[in-house]
Amino acid sequence: MTTPLIVTAAVVAILTLHPIAVLIYDVHNYVTYRKRGIRNIKPSECINGGTLSVIIPTWHEQLSTVVNAVKRALGFNWPGPIEVVVVSDDEEDYVNELRRSLSGIGGNVKVLRRTVKQAGKAGALDYGFRHSSGDYVLTMDVDSLIDPNLPIDACSLMNRHVVAVAGRWYGYNRDTLVSEAVSASMKLAVDTIQGGRRARGLPALVVGTGTVFKASALKDVDAWGGSGPQDDIYVWLKLISRGYDVDFIDGEVVGVENPRTYSVFKFQQSKWAYGVADALRRMMGKLLRSRAEARVKLDALMLLTQYITPGLFVLSSLIVSASSLALRGLVGLVTLPLLLLYGALAFIYGYIPLRHGEGGLNMYSAGRSSAMVMAMGLQVLYSYVRGLLGLRFRGWDVTPKGGLAIIKSPPIETIMLVLFTLLLTLNLLHGYLASALWAAVGDAPYIYVHYKFAREIL
C-alpha cells in the first residue's frame, strides 16, 4: 500500500501546487494594491494628441446599439480629431443599412465589412487598425460604457516605455443572481490583476475594450496580425515581449455588461480560457526568448494560467476521495494539509474585501461566485487544454448579452454531483473523515449550481 499511497499523494500535491501558488500570488497582489494603490492621474499633459482612432468591431448586433456606440465614441474628450472605424463581420445588407444609419450623425466615421472573417474579434481589430489613420487607438465594444476622459487621461500617462493604458472594468448590470455576483467579484479581481500588479511595477493587462494604444507601438509589433481569437492577451504578450509597458487607470472607467445566466457565464469563461491558452501557445517561445525582465515573464505565466486552478482543485478532490476507498482513508490524511492550506489562503483572500464590503461584495455574492467558478472548472480546464493544443473551439460566437439566454452543454455538473455525493457517502460510511472532507468540498459547488440553476444544466 505504501507505493500507491506515495504516488497518489504526489499526484495530488502536484495538482494542488499551482492553485496554492496562484492564491499566494493573488493575496500578495491584492494586499500590495491596498497598501500602495494606483497613482492619481495628473492634470492632462496631452495638449496635442493628434488623431484618435476608435475601433469598434461588431457582429450580430442591433443597429441601434452600434449607432449609440459610435455616438459615444465621437463624444470622447480629446484635443484633436476623432476617427471612428466600425468593422463588421455581418452580411452586406446589414452593413449597408448601418452605413445609412450613421450617415447623418456627422464626424469622421468609417464602416468597413470584412469578407474574410479570420481570427474573430482580433482579426476585426487588426483590419480596422490597418484602415485607420490615428496617432492613438482606442478599442471599444459596442456594449461598453467608457468614461469620456479615458483617451486624454491615457495619453497623459504615456511616455517612451508606456505605450498602452487600460481602464478599470466594472460591471454595470446587477439584475440577476449571476450578474450581481460577477459584478461584485469583478472589483476584487481587478484590484488583484490590474491594481496589485501595477502597484508592483508590472505591466497592466491590456483589456479588450477600454485600452488606448500608441499607434506607433502597434505598428512595431504588427498589431493583432497572426493572432488567434483572443485579441487582448495576444497583443499584450506582443508588447511586453518587446519591452513595452502598459499602465492602468483606476476608478469606474469602463463599464461592461456581465452575463446574466450561469450557462452564458460558463460559455464566456470557457471561451476566454481557450483564447488565453491559444495566445500563450502562440507567444510562449517569443516571450521566454525576449529581453523582458524575468519577473515580467514569471508574472505573465502566473497570470495566464489562473484559468486552470479551479479545475485542478476539483480533480484533486476527486482523486483523493476516490482513491481513499482503496487506500483505507490514508490518502485523505496525508493530503489534508494541502486542503487546509488552500482553504486558509482562500479565506484570507476573501476576508479583506468582505470585511469592508467593497464593490458590493458580501458573503452571499462571494460564495455564489466561488461556487459557479468551481462548478464550471472542469469545462474551463478542458477549453484551456484545447487552446494549448491548438484544437478548434467548437461553437465560438459572441457571448449572448441583454437577456436570459441559456446555452445547453453536456451536464458535466450533474455527473460530478452524483459522483462526489456517492464518494462522500462511502467515505463517511467507512469513517474516512479527512477524505470525506475532500469530497464534501468538491461536492458543495455542484450542489449549489443545481439548487440555483438546474434548468440551465439539465
Contacts in CASP RR format, 6 or more apart in sequence:
PFRMAT RR
TARGET T0000
AUTHOR 0000-0000-0000
METHOD contacts of the structure
MODEL  1
MTTPLIVTAAVVAILTLHPIAVLIYDVHNYVTYRKRGIRNIKPSECINGG
TLSVIIPTWHEQLSTVVNAVKRALGFNWPGPIEVVVVSDDEEDYVNELRR
SLSGIGGNVKVLRRTVKQAGKAGALDYGFRHSSGDYVLTMDVDSLIDPNL
PIDACSLMNRHVVAVAGRWYGYNRDTLVSEAVSASMKLAVDTIQGGRRAR
GLPALVVGTGTVFKASALKDVDAWGGSGPQDDIYVWLKLISRGYDVDFID
GEVVGVENPRTYSVFKFQQSKWAYGVADALRRMMGKLLRSRAEARVKLDA
LMLLTQYITPGLFVLSSLIVSASSLALRGLVGLVTLPLLLLYGALAFIYG
YIPLRHGEGGLNMYSAGRSSAMVMAMGLQVLYSYVRGLLGLRFRGWDVTP
KGGLAIIKSPPIETIMLVLFTLLLTLNLLHGYLASALWAAVGDAPYIYVH
YKFAREIL
1 327 0 8 1.000
1 328 0 8 1.000
1 330 0 8 1.000
4 323 0 8 1.000
4 326 0 8 1.000
4 327 0 8 1.000
5 327 0 8 1.000
5 330 0 8 1.000
5 331 0 8 1.000
5 334 0 8 1.000
8 319 0 8 1.000
8 320 0 8 1.000
8 323 0 8 1.000
8 327 0 8 1.000
8 331 0 8 1.000
9 331 0 8 1.000
9 334 0 8 1.000
9 335 0 8 1.000
11 319 0 8 1.000
12 316 0 8 1.000
12 319 0 8 1.000
12 320 0 8 1.000
12 331 0 8 1.000
12 335 0 8 1.000
12 338 0 8 1.000
13 335 0 8 1.000
13 338 0 8 1.000
15 312 0 8 1.000
15 313 0 8 1.000
15 315 0 8 1.000
15 316 0 8 1.000
15 319 0 8 1.000
16 312 0 8 1.000
16 313 0 8 1.000
16 316 0 8 1.000
16 335 0 8 1.000
16 338 0 8 1.000
16 339 0 8 1.000
16 342 0 8 1.000
18 305 0 8 1.000
18 308 0 8 1.000
18 309 0 8 1.000
18 312 0 8 1.000
19 309 0 8 1.000
19 310 0 8 1.000
19 312 0 8 1.000
19 313 0 8 1.000
19 342 0 8 1.000
20 338 0 8 1.000
20 341 0 8 1.000
20 342 0 8 1.000
20 345 0 8 1.000
21 302 0 8 1.000
22 302 0 8 1.000
22 305 0 8 1.000
22 306 0 8 1.000
22 309 0 8 1.000
23 309 0 8 1.000
23 342 0 8 1.000
23 345 0 8 1.000
23 346 0 8 1.000
23 349 0 8 1.000
24 345 0 8 1.000
25 302 0 8 1.000
26 192 0 8 1.000
26 349 0 8 1.000
27 345 0 8 1.000
27 348 0 8 1.000
27 349 0 8 1.000
29 192 0 8 1.000
29 193 0 8 1.000
29 195 0 8 1.000
29 196 0 8 1.000
29 197 0 8 1.000
29 199 0 8 1.000
29 200 0 8 1.000
30 188 0 8 1.000
30 191 0 8 1.000
30 192 0 8 1.000
30 196 0 8 1.000
30 349 0 8 1.000
30 352 0 8 1.000
30 353 0 8 1.000
31 352 0 8 1.000
32 196 0 8 1.000
32 199 0 8 1.000
32 200 0 8 1.000
33 191 0 8 1.000
33 192 0 8 1.000
33 195 0 8 1.000
33 196 0 8 1.000
33 199 0 8 1.000
34 191 0 8 1.000
34 352 0 8 1.000
35 199 0 8 1.000
36 196 0 8 1.000
36 199 0 8 1.000
37 195 0 8 1.000
37 196 0 8 1.000
37 199 0 8 1.000
37 250 0 8 1.000
38 195 0 8 1.000
38 198 0 8 1.000
38 199 0 8 1.000
38 248 0 8 1.000
38 249 0 8 1.000
38 250 0 8 1.000
41 153 0 8 1.000
41 156 0 8 1.000
41 157 0 8 1.000
41 249 0 8 1.000
42 156 0 8 1.000
43 156 0 8 1.000
44 152 0 8 1.000
44 153 0 8 1.000
44 155 0 8 1.000
44 156 0 8 1.000
45 155 0 8 1.000
45 156 0 8 1.000
46 79 0 8 1.000
46 152 0 8 1.000
46 155 0 8 1.000
46 156 0 8 1.000
47 79 0 8 1.000
48 79 0 8 1.000
48 80 0 8 1.000
49 78 0 8 1.000
49 79 0 8 1.000
49 80 0 8 1.000
49 135 0 8 1.000
49 136 0 8 1.000
49 155 0 8 1.000
50 79 0 8 1.000
50 80 0 8 1.000
50 81 0 8 1.000
50 134 0 8 1.000
50 135 0 8 1.000
50 136 0 8 1.000
51 80 0 8 1.000
51 81 0 8 1.000
51 82 0 8 1.000
51 83 0 8 1.000
51 133 0 8 1.000
51 134 0 8 1.000
51 135 0 8 1.000
51 136 0 8 1.000
52 76 0 8 1.000
52 78 0 8 1.000
52 80 0 8 1.000
52 81 0 8 1.000
52 82 0 8 1.000
52 83 0 8 1.000
52 134 0 8 1.000
52 135 0 8 1.000
52 136 0 8 1.000
52 137 0 8 1.000
52 138 0 8 1.000
52 151 0 8 1.000
53 83 0 8 1.000
53 84 0 8 1.000
53 85 0 8 1.000
53 129 0 8 1.000
53 132 0 8 1.000
53 133 0 8 1.000
53 134 0 8 1.000
53 136 0 8 1.000
53 137 0 8 1.000
53 138 0 8 1.000
53 215 0 8 1.000
54 73 0 8 1.000
54 76 0 8 1.000
54 82 0 8 1.000
54 83 0 8 1.000
54 84 0 8 1.000
54 85 0 8 1.000
54 137 0 8 1.000
54 138 0 8 1.000
54 140 0 8 1.000
55 85 0 8 1.000
55 87 0 8 1.000
55 125 0 8 1.000
55 128 0 8 1.000
55 129 0 8 1.000
55 132 0 8 1.000
55 137 0 8 1.000
55 138 0 8 1.000
55 139 0 8 1.000
55 140 0 8 1.000
56 66 0 8 1.000
56 69 0 8 1.000
56 70 0 8 1.000
56 73 0 8 1.000
56 84 0 8 1.000
56 85 0 8 1.000
56 86 0 8 1.000
56 87 0 8 1.000
56 140 0 8 1.000
56 141 0 8 1.000
56 142 0 8 1.000
57 87 0 8 1.000
57 88 0 8 1.000
57 89 0 8 1.000
57 121 0 8 1.000
57 124 0 8 1.000
57 125 0 8 1.000
57 141 0 8 1.000
58 66 0 8 1.000
58 86 0 8 1.000
58 87 0 8 1.000
58 88 0 8 1.000
58 89 0 8 1.000
58 90 0 8 1.000
58 142 0 8 1.000
59 88 0 8 1.000
59 89 0 8 1.000
59 90 0 8 1.000
59 124 0 8 1.000
59 398 0 8 1.000
60 90 0 8 1.000
60 397 0 8 1.000
60 398 0 8 1.000
61 142 0 8 1.000
61 398 0 8 1.000
63 94 0 8 1.000
63 97 0 8 1.000
63 98 0 8 1.000
63 101 0 8 1.000
65 142 0 8 1.000
65 143 0 8 1.000
66 86 0 8 1.000
66 98 0 8 1.000
66 101 0 8 1.000
66 142 0 8 1.000
67 98 0 8 1.000
67 101 0 8 1.000
67 102 0 8 1.000
67 105 0 8 1.000
68 142 0 8 1.000
69 140 0 8 1.000
69 141 0 8 1.000
69 142 0 8 1.000
69 143 0 8 1.000
69 144 0 8 1.000
70 84 0 8 1.000
70 86 0 8 1.000
70 102 0 8 1.000
70 105 0 8 1.000
70 109 0 8 1.000
71 105 0 8 1.000
72 145 0 8 1.000
72 146 0 8 1.000
72 148 0 8 1.000
73 82 0 8 1.000
73 84 0 8 1.000
73 138 0 8 1.000
73 140 0 8 1.000
74 82 0 8 1.000
74 84 0 8 1.000
74 105 0 8 1.000
74 106 0 8 1.000
74 107 0 8 1.000
74 109 0 8 1.000
75 82 0 8 1.000
75 148 0 8 1.000
76 82 0 8 1.000
76 138 0 8 1.000
76 146 0 8 1.000
76 148 0 8 1.000
76 150 0 8 1.000
76 151 0 8 1.000
76 152 0 8 1.000
77 148 0 8 1.000
77 149 0 8 1.000
77 151 0 8 1.000
77 152 0 8 1.000
78 151 0 8 1.000
78 152 0 8 1.000
79 152 0 8 1.000
81 108 0 8 1.000
82 107 0 8 1.000
82 108 0 8 1.000
83 108 0 8 1.000
83 109 0 8 1.000
83 110 0 8 1.000
83 132 0 8 1.000
83 133 0 8 1.000
83 134 0 8 1.000
84 107 0 8 1.000
84 108 0 8 1.000
84 109 0 8 1.000
84 110 0 8 1.000
85 110 0 8 1.000
85 112 0 8 1.000
85 128 0 8 1.000
85 131 0 8 1.000
85 132 0 8 1.000
86 98 0 8 1.000
86 102 0 8 1.000
86 109 0 8 1.000
86 110 0 8 1.000
86 111 0 8 1.000
86 112 0 8 1.000
87 112 0 8 1.000
87 113 0 8 1.000
87 114 0 8 1.000
87 124 0 8 1.000
87 125 0 8 1.000
87 127 0 8 1.000
87 128 0 8 1.000
88 94 0 8 1.000
88 95 0 8 1.000
88 98 0 8 1.000
88 111 0 8 1.000
88 112 0 8 1.000
88 113 0 8 1.000
88 114 0 8 1.000
89 113 0 8 1.000
89 114 0 8 1.000
89 117 0 8 1.000
89 120 0 8 1.000
89 124 0 8 1.000
90 98 0 8 1.000
90 113 0 8 1.000
92 113 0 8 1.000
95 111 0 8 1.000
95 113 0 8 1.000
98 111 0 8 1.000
99 111 0 8 1.000
102 109 0 8 1.000
102 111 0 8 1.000
110 131 0 8 1.000
110 132 0 8 1.000
112 127 0 8 1.000
112 128 0 8 1.000
112 131 0 8 1.000
114 123 0 8 1.000
114 124 0 8 1.000
114 127 0 8 1.000
119 126 0 8 1.000
119 224 0 8 1.000
119 225 0 8 1.000
119 226 0 8 1.000
119 227 0 8 1.000
119 228 0 8 1.000
119 229 0 8 1.000
120 228 0 8 1.000
120 229 0 8 1.000
120 396 0 8 1.000
121 208 0 8 1.000
121 229 0 8 1.000
121 231 0 8 1.000
122 224 0 8 1.000
122 225 0 8 1.000
122 227 0 8 1.000
122 228 0 8 1.000
122 229 0 8 1.000
122 230 0 8 1.000
122 231 0 8 1.000
122 234 0 8 1.000
122 235 0 8 1.000
123 224 0 8 1.000
123 225 0 8 1.000
123 227 0 8 1.000
123 231 0 8 1.000
125 139 0 8 1.000
125 223 0 8 1.000
125 224 0 8 1.000
125 231 0 8 1.000
126 223 0 8 1.000
126 224 0 8 1.000
126 225 0 8 1.000
126 226 0 8 1.000
126 227 0 8 1.000
129 137 0 8 1.000
129 215 0 8 1.000
129 218 0 8 1.000
129 223 0 8 1.000
129 224 0 8 1.000
130 223 0 8 1.000
132 215 0 8 1.000
134 215 0 8 1.000
135 214 0 8 1.000
135 215 0 8 1.000
135 216 0 8 1.000
136 151 0 8 1.000
136 154 0 8 1.000
136 155 0 8 1.000
136 212 0 8 1.000
136 213 0 8 1.000
136 214 0 8 1.000
136 215 0 8 1.000
137 212 0 8 1.000
137 213 0 8 1.000
137 214 0 8 1.000
137 215 0 8 1.000
137 218 0 8 1.000
138 146 0 8 1.000
138 150 0 8 1.000
138 151 0 8 1.000
138 210 0 8 1.000
138 211 0 8 1.000
138 212 0 8 1.000
138 213 0 8 1.000
139 208 0 8 1.000
139 209 0 8 1.000
139 210 0 8 1.000
139 211 0 8 1.000
139 213 0 8 1.000
139 231 0 8 1.000
140 146 0 8 1.000
140 209 0 8 1.000
140 210 0 8 1.000
141 208 0 8 1.000
141 209 0 8 1.000
141 256 0 8 1.000
143 256 0 8 1.000
143 257 0 8 1.000
143 401 0 8 1.000
144 209 0 8 1.000
144 210 0 8 1.000
144 254 0 8 1.000
144 255 0 8 1.000
144 256 0 8 1.000
144 257 0 8 1.000
145 172 0 8 1.000
145 254 0 8 1.000
145 255 0 8 1.000
145 256 0 8 1.000
146 209 0 8 1.000
146 210 0 8 1.000
146 253 0 8 1.000
146 254 0 8 1.000
146 255 0 8 1.000
147 153 0 8 1.000
147 252 0 8 1.000
147 253 0 8 1.000
147 254 0 8 1.000
150 167 0 8 1.000
150 210 0 8 1.000
150 212 0 8 1.000
150 249 0 8 1.000
150 253 0 8 1.000
150 254 0 8 1.000
151 212 0 8 1.000
153 165 0 8 1.000
153 249 0 8 1.000
154 165 0 8 1.000
154 167 0 8 1.000
154 212 0 8 1.000
154 247 0 8 1.000
154 249 0 8 1.000
155 212 0 8 1.000
157 165 0 8 1.000
157 247 0 8 1.000
157 249 0 8 1.000
158 165 0 8 1.000
158 214 0 8 1.000
158 247 0 8 1.000
161 243 0 8 1.000
161 244 0 8 1.000
161 245 0 8 1.000
162 244 0 8 1.000
162 245 0 8 1.000
162 246 0 8 1.000
162 247 0 8 1.000
163 213 0 8 1.000
163 214 0 8 1.000
163 216 0 8 1.000
163 217 0 8 1.000
163 239 0 8 1.000
163 244 0 8 1.000
163 245 0 8 1.000
163 246 0 8 1.000
164 206 0 8 1.000
164 211 0 8 1.000
164 212 0 8 1.000
164 213 0 8 1.000
164 214 0 8 1.000
164 217 0 8 1.000
164 239 0 8 1.000
164 244 0 8 1.000
164 246 0 8 1.000
164 247 0 8 1.000
165 204 0 8 1.000
165 211 0 8 1.000
165 212 0 8 1.000
165 246 0 8 1.000
165 247 0 8 1.000
165 248 0 8 1.000
165 249 0 8 1.000
166 194 0 8 1.000
166 204 0 8 1.000
166 205 0 8 1.000
166 206 0 8 1.000
166 207 0 8 1.000
166 210 0 8 1.000
166 211 0 8 1.000
166 246 0 8 1.000
166 247 0 8 1.000
166 248 0 8 1.000
166 249 0 8 1.000
167 194 0 8 1.000
167 207 0 8 1.000
167 210 0 8 1.000
167 211 0 8 1.000
167 248 0 8 1.000
167 249 0 8 1.000
167 251 0 8 1.000
167 253 0 8 1.000
167 254 0 8 1.000
168 190 0 8 1.000
168 194 0 8 1.000
168 248 0 8 1.000
168 249 0 8 1.000
168 250 0 8 1.000
168 251 0 8 1.000
168 252 0 8 1.000
168 253 0 8 1.000
168 254 0 8 1.000
169 186 0 8 1.000
169 190 0 8 1.000
169 207 0 8 1.000
169 253 0 8 1.000
169 254 0 8 1.000
169 255 0 8 1.000
169 256 0 8 1.000
170 183 0 8 1.000
170 186 0 8 1.000
170 187 0 8 1.000
170 190 0 8 1.000
170 251 0 8 1.000
170 252 0 8 1.000
170 253 0 8 1.000
170 254 0 8 1.000
170 255 0 8 1.000
170 256 0 8 1.000
171 179 0 8 1.000
171 182 0 8 1.000
171 183 0 8 1.000
171 186 0 8 1.000
171 255 0 8 1.000
171 256 0 8 1.000
171 257 0 8 1.000
171 258 0 8 1.000
172 183 0 8 1.000
172 255 0 8 1.000
172 256 0 8 1.000
172 257 0 8 1.000
173 179 0 8 1.000
173 183 0 8 1.000
173 257 0 8 1.000
173 258 0 8 1.000
173 260 0 8 1.000
174 180 0 8 1.000
174 183 0 8 1.000
174 184 0 8 1.000
175 260 0 8 1.000
176 260 0 8 1.000
176 261 0 8 1.000
176 404 0 8 1.000
177 368 0 8 1.000
177 452 0 8 1.000
178 258 0 8 1.000
178 259 0 8 1.000
178 260 0 8 1.000
178 261 0 8 1.000
178 262 0 8 1.000
178 264 0 8 1.000
178 265 0 8 1.000
178 368 0 8 1.000
178 372 0 8 1.000
179 258 0 8 1.000
179 259 0 8 1.000
179 260 0 8 1.000
180 365 0 8 1.000
181 365 0 8 1.000
181 366 0 8 1.000
181 367 0 8 1.000
181 368 0 8 1.000
181 369 0 8 1.000
181 372 0 8 1.000
182 258 0 8 1.000
182 259 0 8 1.000
182 265 0 8 1.000
182 369 0 8 1.000
183 258 0 8 1.000
184 359 0 8 1.000
184 360 0 8 1.000
184 361 0 8 1.000
184 362 0 8 1.000
184 365 0 8 1.000
184 366 0 8 1.000
184 369 0 8 1.000
185 361 0 8 1.000
185 365 0 8 1.000
185 366 0 8 1.000
185 369 0 8 1.000
186 258 0 8 1.000
187 353 0 8 1.000
187 358 0 8 1.000
187 359 0 8 1.000
187 360 0 8 1.000
187 361 0 8 1.000
188 350 0 8 1.000
188 353 0 8 1.000
188 358 0 8 1.000
188 361 0 8 1.000
191 353 0 8 1.000
191 358 0 8 1.000
193 205 0 8 1.000
193 303 0 8 1.000
194 204 0 8 1.000
194 205 0 8 1.000
194 248 0 8 1.000
195 204 0 8 1.000
195 248 0 8 1.000
195 250 0 8 1.000
197 203 0 8 1.000
197 204 0 8 1.000
197 205 0 8 1.000
197 299 0 8 1.000
197 303 0 8 1.000
198 204 0 8 1.000
198 247 0 8 1.000
198 248 0 8 1.000
202 295 0 8 1.000
202 296 0 8 1.000
202 299 0 8 1.000
203 236 0 8 1.000
203 239 0 8 1.000
203 240 0 8 1.000
203 244 0 8 1.000
203 245 0 8 1.000
203 246 0 8 1.000
203 296 0 8 1.000
204 246 0 8 1.000
204 247 0 8 1.000
204 248 0 8 1.000
205 232 0 8 1.000
205 233 0 8 1.000
205 236 0 8 1.000
205 246 0 8 1.000
205 303 0 8 1.000
206 232 0 8 1.000
206 233 0 8 1.000
206 235 0 8 1.000
206 236 0 8 1.000
206 239 0 8 1.000
206 246 0 8 1.000
207 232 0 8 1.000
207 254 0 8 1.000
208 231 0 8 1.000
208 232 0 8 1.000
209 254 0 8 1.000
209 256 0 8 1.000
210 253 0 8 1.000
210 254 0 8 1.000
211 232 0 8 1.000
217 239 0 8 1.000
217 244 0 8 1.000
218 235 0 8 1.000
220 242 0 8 1.000
221 235 0 8 1.000
221 238 0 8 1.000
221 239 0 8 1.000
221 241 0 8 1.000
221 242 0 8 1.000
221 244 0 8 1.000
222 238 0 8 1.000
223 235 0 8 1.000
224 231 0 8 1.000
224 234 0 8 1.000
224 235 0 8 1.000
226 282 0 8 1.000
227 234 0 8 1.000
227 235 0 8 1.000
227 279 0 8 1.000
227 282 0 8 1.000
228 234 0 8 1.000
228 275 0 8 1.000
228 278 0 8 1.000
228 279 0 8 1.000
228 282 0 8 1.000
229 271 0 8 1.000
229 274 0 8 1.000
229 275 0 8 1.000
229 278 0 8 1.000
229 393 0 8 1.000
229 396 0 8 1.000
230 272 0 8 1.000
230 274 0 8 1.000
230 275 0 8 1.000
230 276 0 8 1.000
230 278 0 8 1.000
230 279 0 8 1.000
233 275 0 8 1.000
233 276 0 8 1.000
233 279 0 8 1.000
233 280 0 8 1.000
233 304 0 8 1.000
234 279 0 8 1.000
234 282 0 8 1.000
234 283 0 8 1.000
236 246 0 8 1.000
237 279 0 8 1.000
237 280 0 8 1.000
237 283 0 8 1.000
237 286 0 8 1.000
237 287 0 8 1.000
237 300 0 8 1.000
238 283 0 8 1.000
239 246 0 8 1.000
240 246 0 8 1.000
240 287 0 8 1.000
240 290 0 8 1.000
240 292 0 8 1.000
240 296 0 8 1.000
240 300 0 8 1.000
241 283 0 8 1.000
241 286 0 8 1.000
241 287 0 8 1.000
241 290 0 8 1.000
241 292 0 8 1.000
242 290 0 8 1.000
243 290 0 8 1.000
243 291 0 8 1.000
243 292 0 8 1.000
257 401 0 8 1.000
257 402 0 8 1.000
258 265 0 8 1.000
259 265 0 8 1.000
259 267 0 8 1.000
259 268 0 8 1.000
259 399 0 8 1.000
259 400 0 8 1.000
259 401 0 8 1.000
260 401 0 8 1.000
260 402 0 8 1.000
260 403 0 8 1.000
260 404 0 8 1.000
260 405 0 8 1.000
261 403 0 8 1.000
261 404 0 8 1.000
261 405 0 8 1.000
261 406 0 8 1.000
261 453 0 8 1.000
261 456 0 8 1.000
262 372 0 8 1.000
262 449 0 8 1.000
262 452 0 8 1.000
262 453 0 8 1.000
262 456 0 8 1.000
262 457 0 8 1.000
263 405 0 8 1.000
263 406 0 8 1.000
263 407 0 8 1.000
263 408 0 8 1.000
263 409 0 8 1.000
263 453 0 8 1.000
263 456 0 8 1.000
263 457 0 8 1.000
264 399 0 8 1.000
264 400 0 8 1.000
264 405 0 8 1.000
264 406 0 8 1.000
264 407 0 8 1.000
265 372 0 8 1.000
265 376 0 8 1.000
266 372 0 8 1.000
266 376 0 8 1.000
266 379 0 8 1.000
266 380 0 8 1.000
266 407 0 8 1.000
266 409 0 8 1.000
267 399 0 8 1.000
267 400 0 8 1.000
267 407 0 8 1.000
267 409 0 8 1.000
268 399 0 8 1.000
269 307 0 8 1.000
269 373 0 8 1.000
269 376 0 8 1.000
269 380 0 8 1.000
270 376 0 8 1.000
270 379 0 8 1.000
270 380 0 8 1.000
270 382 0 8 1.000
270 383 0 8 1.000
271 383 0 8 1.000
271 393 0 8 1.000
271 396 0 8 1.000
271 399 0 8 1.000
272 307 0 8 1.000
273 307 0 8 1.000
273 308 0 8 1.000
273 380 0 8 1.000
273 381 0 8 1.000
273 383 0 8 1.000
273 384 0 8 1.000
274 383 0 8 1.000
274 384 0 8 1.000
274 386 0 8 1.000
274 387 0 8 1.000
274 393 0 8 1.000
275 387 0 8 1.000
275 393 0 8 1.000
276 304 0 8 1.000
276 307 0 8 1.000
276 384 0 8 1.000
277 304 0 8 1.000
277 307 0 8 1.000
277 383 0 8 1.000
277 384 0 8 1.000
277 385 0 8 1.000
277 386 0 8 1.000
277 387 0 8 1.000
277 388 0 8 1.000
278 387 0 8 1.000
278 388 0 8 1.000
278 390 0 8 1.000
279 304 0 8 1.000
280 304 0 8 1.000
280 305 0 8 1.000
280 388 0 8 1.000
281 387 0 8 1.000
281 388 0 8 1.000
281 389 0 8 1.000
281 390 0 8 1.000
287 297 0 8 1.000
287 300 0 8 1.000
288 297 0 8 1.000
290 297 0 8 1.000
307 380 0 8 1.000
307 381 0 8 1.000
307 384 0 8 1.000
308 380 0 8 1.000
308 381 0 8 1.000
308 384 0 8 1.000
310 373 0 8 1.000
310 374 0 8 1.000
310 376 0 8 1.000
310 377 0 8 1.000
310 380 0 8 1.000
310 381 0 8 1.000
311 374 0 8 1.000
311 377 0 8 1.000
311 378 0 8 1.000
311 380 0 8 1.000
311 381 0 8 1.000
312 381 0 8 1.000
313 342 0 8 1.000
313 374 0 8 1.000
314 374 0 8 1.000
314 377 0 8 1.000
314 378 0 8 1.000
314 416 0 8 1.000
314 442 0 8 1.000
315 378 0 8 1.000
315 381 0 8 1.000
316 335 0 8 1.000
316 338 0 8 1.000
316 438 0 8 1.000
317 420 0 8 1.000
317 438 0 8 1.000
317 439 0 8 1.000
317 441 0 8 1.000
317 442 0 8 1.000
318 416 0 8 1.000
318 419 0 8 1.000
318 420 0 8 1.000
318 423 0 8 1.000
318 442 0 8 1.000
320 331 0 8 1.000
320 332 0 8 1.000
320 335 0 8 1.000
320 435 0 8 1.000
320 438 0 8 1.000
320 439 0 8 1.000
321 420 0 8 1.000
321 423 0 8 1.000
321 424 0 8 1.000
321 427 0 8 1.000
321 435 0 8 1.000
321 436 0 8 1.000
321 438 0 8 1.000
321 439 0 8 1.000
321 442 0 8 1.000
322 423 0 8 1.000
323 331 0 8 1.000
324 330 0 8 1.000
324 331 0 8 1.000
324 332 0 8 1.000
324 427 0 8 1.000
324 432 0 8 1.000
324 435 0 8 1.000
324 438 0 8 1.000
325 423 0 8 1.000
325 426 0 8 1.000
325 427 0 8 1.000
325 430 0 8 1.000
325 432 0 8 1.000
328 430 0 8 1.000
328 432 0 8 1.000
329 427 0 8 1.000
329 430 0 8 1.000
329 432 0 8 1.000
329 434 0 8 1.000
329 435 0 8 1.000
331 435 0 8 1.000
332 432 0 8 1.000
332 434 0 8 1.000
332 435 0 8 1.000
332 438 0 8 1.000
333 434 0 8 1.000
333 435 0 8 1.000
335 434 0 8 1.000
335 438 0 8 1.000
336 434 0 8 1.000
336 437 0 8 1.000
339 437 0 8 1.000
339 438 0 8 1.000
339 441 0 8 1.000
346 370 0 8 1.000
350 366 0 8 1.000
353 359 0 8 1.000
353 361 0 8 1.000
353 366 0 8 1.000
354 361 0 8 1.000
354 362 0 8 1.000
354 363 0 8 1.000
354 366 0 8 1.000
368 448 0 8 1.000
368 452 0 8 1.000
370 445 0 8 1.000
371 444 0 8 1.000
371 445 0 8 1.000
371 448 0 8 1.000
371 449 0 8 1.000
372 445 0 8 1.000
372 449 0 8 1.000
374 442 0 8 1.000
374 445 0 8 1.000
375 413 0 8 1.000
375 416 0 8 1.000
375 445 0 8 1.000
375 446 0 8 1.000
375 448 0 8 1.000
375 449 0 8 1.000
376 413 0 8 1.000
378 412 0 8 1.000
378 416 0 8 1.000
379 409 0 8 1.000
379 412 0 8 1.000
383 393 0 8 1.000
386 392 0 8 1.000
386 393 0 8 1.000
387 393 0 8 1.000
400 407 0 8 1.000
406 455 0 8 1.000
406 456 0 8 1.000
411 457 0 8 1.000
411 458 0 8 1.000
413 446 0 8 1.000
413 449 0 8 1.000
413 450 0 8 1.000
413 457 0 8 1.000
414 446 0 8 1.000
414 450 0 8 1.000
414 457 0 8 1.000
414 458 0 8 1.000
416 446 0 8 1.000
417 443 0 8 1.000
417 446 0 8 1.000
417 447 0 8 1.000
417 450 0 8 1.000
420 439 0 8 1.000
420 442 0 8 1.000
420 443 0 8 1.000
420 446 0 8 1.000
421 443 0 8 1.000
423 439 0 8 1.000
424 436 0 8 1.000
424 439 0 8 1.000
424 440 0 8 1.000
424 443 0 8 1.000
427 433 0 8 1.000
427 435 0 8 1.000
427 436 0 8 1.000
427 439 0 8 1.000
428 436 0 8 1.000
449 457 0 8 1.000
450 457 0 8 1.000
END
